[in-house]
Amino acid sequence: MMRAMPDMVHHDANAITVDAGHSGKLVWKFTRAEKFEFACLQPGHYEAGMTGTVTVK
């Protein structure tokens, strides 16, 4: 879907878009212990390995 709409803008409390060379802040509040996966939504970034896991204990 992201490849089909590369200029799509995300307006979601759980997402952030940051221009190259800049930084941003995203705060997540977890309510249970678990492993959570996250990934970049920019076209090609997921495939390039821009993913991660947050482990909440």
Secondary structure, DSSP 8 states (H G I E B T S, - for coil): -TTT-TT-----TT-----TT----------S-EEEEEE--STTTTTTT-EEEEEE-
